């Protein structure tokens, strides 16, 4: 069994296309309470949303949970506030 130590409180993406950088977390815990939610990892090179570049996106299902890694400078977004994110400080046994 792995134990996750969280570094941030759970945060929602607060609606369609809303973004959060999760305090520059490199490991992110993601949980959805609705079906077929799209999660996107993007660059945050500029403060202009139009300047962000999508790196990857995936769909997470109802009551789905996923842990993924990203670069410190990359942000994440979800298609609705039904997806919650938390930064993970460490993974251990």
Secondary structure, 3 states (H helix, E strand, C coil): CCEEEECCCCEECCCCCCEECHHHCCEEEEEECCCCEEEEEEECCCCCHHHCCEEEEEEECCCCEEEEECCCCEEEEECCCCEEEEEEEEEEC
